[in-house]
Amino acid sequence: MIRIQSPGRGSALIGPGFFRPLRNAEEIEQSTPVILRHVNGNDRQFDIWRALAVGG
């Protein structure tokens, strides 16, 4: 699982065929044990990661 964060899109947990927006600090903190990598990016990078997760 990857957690990605961008200024305009917020944060999300992304994996193969899996996408879940993280809406608050508590959800972000709870996702820490399952992530392999945290990515800070821009909105375009966020959209690319989301497309890869949803589209395969």
Residue frames as a rotation matrix with the C-alpha (Angstrom) as fourth column:
MET 1
0.572 0.820 0.000 0.00
0.820 -0.572 0.000 0.00
0.000 0.000 -1.000 0.00
ILE 2
-0.635 -0.689 0.349 1.07
0.693 -0.708 -0.136 3.53
0.341 0.155 0.927 -0.73
ARG 3
0.361 0.673 -0.645 -0.16
0.786 -0.592 -0.179 6.65
-0.502 -0.442 -0.743 0.98
ILE 4
-0.466 -0.465 0.753 -0.08
0.810 -0.566 0.152 9.67
0.356 0.681 0.641 -1.29
GLN 5
0.212 0.469 -0.857 -0.63
0.727 -0.662 -0.182 13.27
-0.653 -0.585 -0.482 -0.30
SER 6
-0.502 -0.327 0.801 -1.11
0.783 -0.565 0.259 16.32
0.368 0.757 0.540 -2.50
PRO 7
-0.969 0.041 -0.244 -2.07
0.095 -0.850 -0.519 19.91
-0.228 -0.526 0.819 -1.71
GLY 8
-0.599 0.763 -0.240 -5.30
-0.793 -0.527 0.306 19.96
0.107 0.374 0.921 -3.71
ARG 9
-0.039 0.587 -0.809 -6.45
-0.411 0.728 0.548 16.34
0.911 0.354 0.213 -3.45
GLY 10
0.564 0.196 0.802 -5.60
-0.825 0.108 0.554 15.53
0.022 -0.974 0.223 0.17
SER 11
-0.571 -0.759 0.312 -4.40
-0.783 0.618 0.070 12.07
-0.246 -0.205 -0.947 1.18
ALA 12
0.599 0.737 -0.314 -5.33
-0.790 0.607 -0.082 8.59
0.130 0.298 0.946 0.03
LEU 13
-0.154 -0.528 0.835 -4.38
-0.461 0.786 0.412 4.97
-0.874 -0.322 -0.364 0.53
ILE 14
0.493 0.248 -0.834 -3.64
-0.869 0.104 -0.483 3.29
-0.033 0.963 0.267 -2.79
GLY 15
-0.357 -0.567 0.742 -2.91
-0.394 0.812 0.431 -0.33
-0.847 -0.139 -0.513 -3.65
PRO 16
-0.994 -0.013 -0.111 -3.55
-0.106 0.421 0.901 -2.76
0.035 0.907 -0.420 -6.51
GLY 17
-0.445 0.895 -0.028 -7.22
0.410 0.232 0.882 -2.28
0.796 0.381 -0.470 -7.36
PHE 18
0.204 0.464 -0.862 -7.73
0.977 -0.049 0.205 -0.26
0.053 -0.884 -0.464 -4.17
PHE 19
-0.621 -0.327 0.712 -8.25
0.284 -0.941 -0.184 3.45
0.731 0.088 0.677 -3.58
ARG 20
0.327 0.720 -0.612 -9.47
0.899 -0.038 0.436 5.02
0.291 -0.693 -0.660 -0.36
PRO 21
0.076 -0.258 0.963 -9.43
-0.010 -0.966 -0.258 8.74
0.997 0.010 -0.076 0.45
LEU 22
-0.292 -0.207 -0.934 -8.17
0.929 0.171 -0.328 9.56
0.228 -0.963 0.142 3.93
ARG 23
0.291 0.658 0.695 -10.37
0.540 -0.713 0.449 12.36
0.790 0.245 -0.562 5.21
ASN 24
0.853 0.012 0.521 -8.84
-0.369 -0.692 0.620 13.35
0.368 -0.722 -0.586 8.56
ALA 25
-0.036 -0.966 0.258 -5.69
-0.903 -0.078 -0.422 13.10
0.428 -0.248 -0.869 10.67
GLU 26
0.082 0.126 0.989 -7.00
-0.737 0.675 -0.024 10.05
-0.671 -0.727 0.148 12.54
GLU 27
0.932 0.286 0.223 -7.43
-0.059 0.725 -0.686 8.03
-0.358 0.626 0.693 9.32
ILE 28
0.593 -0.788 -0.165 -3.96
-0.480 -0.181 -0.859 9.09
0.647 0.588 -0.486 8.16
GLU 29
-0.176 -0.661 0.729 -2.42
-0.984 0.096 -0.150 7.98
0.029 -0.744 -0.668 11.46
GLN 30
0.356 0.401 0.844 -4.29
-0.495 0.847 -0.194 4.65
-0.793 -0.349 0.500 11.40
SER 31
0.983 0.037 -0.182 -3.00
-0.180 0.425 -0.887 3.90
0.045 0.904 0.424 7.90
THR 32
0.322 -0.945 0.050 0.66
-0.946 -0.324 -0.024 4.11
0.039 -0.040 -0.998 8.97
PRO 33
-0.068 -0.429 0.901 1.08
-0.511 0.790 0.338 0.38
-0.857 -0.437 -0.273 9.87
VAL 34
0.457 0.350 0.818 -0.12
0.373 0.759 -0.534 -0.82
-0.808 0.548 0.216 6.43
ILE 35
0.949 -0.091 -0.302 1.80
-0.302 -0.536 -0.788 1.50
-0.090 0.839 -0.537 4.13
LEU 36
0.506 -0.829 0.240 5.05
0.824 0.546 0.151 0.55
-0.256 0.122 0.959 2.47
ARG 37
-0.625 -0.700 0.346 5.73
0.777 -0.600 0.192 4.01
0.073 0.389 0.919 1.10
HIS 38
0.356 0.669 -0.652 4.53
0.599 -0.699 -0.390 7.58
-0.717 -0.251 -0.650 1.60
VAL 39
-0.423 -0.433 0.796 4.57
0.899 -0.307 0.312 9.88
0.109 0.848 0.519 -1.41
ASN 40
0.062 0.376 -0.925 4.23
0.268 -0.899 -0.347 13.66
-0.961 -0.226 -0.157 -1.31
GLY 41
-0.630 -0.267 0.729 3.24
0.751 0.028 0.660 14.88
-0.197 0.963 0.183 -4.73
ASN 42
-0.856 0.387 -0.343 1.29
-0.434 -0.898 0.072 17.37
-0.280 0.211 0.937 -6.71
ASP 43
0.042 0.986 0.160 -2.31
-0.608 0.152 -0.779 16.96
-0.793 -0.065 0.606 -7.87
ARG 44
0.353 0.041 -0.935 -1.26
-0.903 0.277 -0.329 15.49
0.245 0.960 0.135 -11.23
GLN 45
-0.690 -0.661 -0.295 0.83
-0.525 0.738 -0.424 12.80
0.498 -0.138 -0.856 -9.55
PHE 46
-0.633 0.553 0.542 -2.08
-0.434 0.326 -0.840 12.02
-0.641 -0.767 0.034 -7.22
ASP 47
0.390 0.841 -0.375 -4.38
-0.781 0.087 -0.618 11.54
-0.487 0.534 0.691 -10.25
ILE 48
-0.002 -0.476 -0.879 -1.84
-0.810 0.516 -0.278 9.27
0.586 0.712 -0.387 -11.96
TRP 49
-0.924 -0.337 0.179 -1.49
-0.372 0.689 -0.622 7.06
0.086 -0.642 -0.762 -8.86
ARG 50
-0.270 0.907 0.323 -5.29
-0.510 0.150 -0.847 6.90
-0.817 -0.394 0.422 -8.50
ALA 51
0.433 0.417 -0.799 -5.68
-0.901 0.159 -0.404 5.91
-0.042 0.895 0.445 -12.16
LEU 52
-0.446 -0.671 -0.593 -3.09
-0.633 0.704 -0.321 3.15
0.633 0.232 -0.739 -11.75
ALA 53
-0.888 0.123 0.443 -4.84
-0.326 0.509 -0.796 1.81
-0.323 -0.852 -0.412 -8.65
VAL 54
0.008 0.997 0.076 -8.32
-0.482 0.071 -0.873 1.85
-0.876 -0.030 0.482 -10.15
GLY 55
0.602 0.260 -0.755 -7.44
-0.792 0.077 -0.605 0.98
-0.099 0.963 0.252 -13.73
GLY 56
0.864 -0.340 0.372 -4.75
0.263 0.934 0.243 -1.56
-0.430 -0.112 0.896 -13.00
